[in-house]
Amino acid sequence: MISAVLDTVVFVRSLINPYSVWGRIVFEWDTQYRLVVSQPVLLEILEVLRRPELTRKYRGVATRDPATLLAILAGAEVAQVTAIPGVSRDPKDDKFLATAAAAHVDYLVTEDADLLVLKEYRGTRILTGGAFLRILENQAA
């Protein structure tokens, strides 16, 4: 089974629109890959999903499938990240790279240009949600 780290924006967009590419990755195809998180990644996801400016702008984020998302996160494999080296143009993104490297995952799924520009990091392919969904669909076919 392939493994993946999902950037925070993937989770946010999945709650905004569960029928989008991101919603399908998180809620529909979640049994087709092994989700990997780390403590720094989990803390960011939970902090971002509670931001008042986000829940005001996208009222559905506060009410749409949060229990399902929490169950998915609770079932994820937790990678032990001991160090977060500076790699990305945006230091806040380095936690995703460190998590992917620590768990030796196949894919880092993101929409962040600062990560996408890297294309690959320590054997982990960095790609968009659309590209990852196509991989999942092709694997199932």
C-alpha positions as CSV (number, residue, x, y, z in Angstrom):
1,M,0.0,0.0,0.0
2,I,1.3,3.4,-0.9
3,S,1.9,6.0,1.9
4,A,1.4,9.7,2.0
5,V,1.7,12.8,4.1
6,L,-1.1,15.4,3.4
7,D,-0.4,19.1,3.8
8,T,-2.8,21.0,6.1
9,V,-4.5,22.8,3.1
10,V,-5.6,19.4,1.8
11,F,-7.6,18.8,5.0
12,V,-9.0,22.3,5.1
13,R,-10.2,22.1,1.4
14,S,-11.6,18.6,2.1
15,L,-13.9,20.1,4.8
16,I,-14.8,23.1,2.6
17,N,-15.9,20.8,-0.2
18,P,-16.0,17.1,0.5
19,Y,-16.8,16.4,-3.2
20,S,-13.6,18.2,-4.4
21,V,-10.4,16.4,-5.3
22,W,-9.2,17.0,-1.7
23,G,-12.4,15.8,-0.2
24,R,-12.3,12.6,-2.3
25,I,-8.7,12.0,-1.2
26,V,-9.5,12.5,2.5
27,F,-13.0,10.9,2.8
28,E,-13.5,8.6,-0.2
29,W,-10.0,7.2,-1.0
30,D,-8.7,7.1,2.6
31,T,-8.5,3.3,2.7
32,Q,-6.3,3.2,-0.4
33,Y,-3.2,4.7,1.1
34,R,-1.5,4.8,4.5
35,L,-1.8,8.3,6.0
36,V,1.2,9.5,8.0
37,V,1.3,12.4,10.3
38,S,3.6,13.7,13.1
39,Q,3.0,15.7,16.2
40,P,4.0,19.0,14.5
41,V,1.8,18.2,11.5
42,L,-1.2,17.3,13.7
43,L,-0.8,20.4,15.9
44,E,-0.8,22.6,12.7
45,I,-3.9,20.9,11.3
46,L,-5.9,21.2,14.5
47,E,-4.8,24.8,15.0
48,V,-5.7,25.9,11.5
49,L,-9.1,24.2,11.6
50,R,-10.0,26.1,14.7
51,R,-9.0,29.6,13.3
52,P,-12.0,31.9,13.7
53,E,-11.2,33.7,10.4
54,L,-11.4,30.3,8.6
55,T,-14.6,29.1,10.3
56,R,-16.3,32.5,9.7
57,K,-15.3,32.6,6.0
58,Y,-16.2,28.9,5.4
59,R,-18.9,28.1,7.9
60,G,-19.0,24.5,6.7
61,V,-15.5,23.9,8.1
62,A,-16.9,24.2,11.6
63,T,-19.7,21.7,11.0
64,R,-18.8,19.5,8.0
65,D,-17.4,16.1,8.9
66,P,-15.1,17.2,11.7
67,A,-15.7,13.9,13.6
68,T,-14.9,11.9,10.5
69,L,-11.7,13.9,9.8
70,L,-10.6,13.4,13.4
71,A,-11.2,9.7,13.2
72,I,-9.1,9.6,10.0
73,L,-6.3,11.5,11.7
74,A,-6.6,9.3,14.8
75,G,-6.1,6.2,12.6
76,A,-3.0,7.7,10.9
77,E,0.5,6.3,11.4
78,V,2.5,8.8,13.6
79,A,6.0,9.4,12.5
80,Q,8.6,10.4,15.1
81,V,10.2,13.6,14.0
82,T,13.3,14.4,16.0
83,A,14.6,17.3,13.9
84,I,13.1,19.6,11.3
85,P,15.9,20.7,8.9
86,G,15.5,23.9,6.9
87,V,14.7,22.8,3.3
88,S,11.8,24.7,1.9
89,R,11.6,28.4,0.9
90,D,9.0,28.6,3.7
91,P,10.3,27.2,7.0
92,K,6.7,26.5,8.2
93,D,6.5,23.8,5.4
94,D,9.6,21.9,6.7
95,K,7.6,19.9,9.2
96,F,5.8,18.1,6.2
97,L,9.2,17.3,4.6
98,A,10.6,16.0,7.9
99,T,7.5,13.9,8.5
100,A,7.7,12.4,5.0
101,A,11.4,11.7,5.4
102,A,11.1,10.2,8.9
103,A,8.4,7.7,7.7
104,H,9.9,7.2,4.2
105,V,6.5,7.8,2.6
106,D,5.9,7.6,-1.2
107,Y,4.1,10.9,-1.6
108,L,3.7,14.4,0.0
109,V,0.4,15.8,-1.2
110,T,0.2,19.6,-1.3
111,E,-1.0,22.7,-3.2
112,D,1.8,24.8,-1.7
113,A,4.2,26.2,-4.4
114,D,7.1,26.3,-1.9
115,L,6.8,22.5,-1.6
116,L,5.8,21.6,-5.1
117,V,8.9,23.4,-6.6
118,L,11.0,20.7,-4.8
119,K,9.3,17.9,-6.8
120,E,11.0,15.3,-4.6
121,Y,12.6,15.1,-1.1
122,R,14.6,12.1,0.1
123,G,12.7,9.6,-2.0
124,T,9.3,11.2,-1.4
125,R,7.5,12.5,-4.5
126,I,5.8,15.9,-3.9
127,L,2.7,16.4,-6.0
128,T,-0.7,18.1,-6.1
129,G,-4.0,16.6,-4.9
130,G,-5.1,16.1,-8.5
131,A,-2.0,14.1,-9.4
132,F,-2.3,12.0,-6.2
133,L,-6.0,11.2,-6.9
134,R,-5.1,10.0,-10.4
135,I,-2.5,7.7,-8.9
136,L,-5.1,6.3,-6.5
137,E,-7.6,5.8,-9.3
138,N,-5.1,4.1,-11.5
139,Q,-4.0,1.9,-8.7
140,A,-7.6,0.8,-8.1
141,A,-8.3,0.1,-11.8
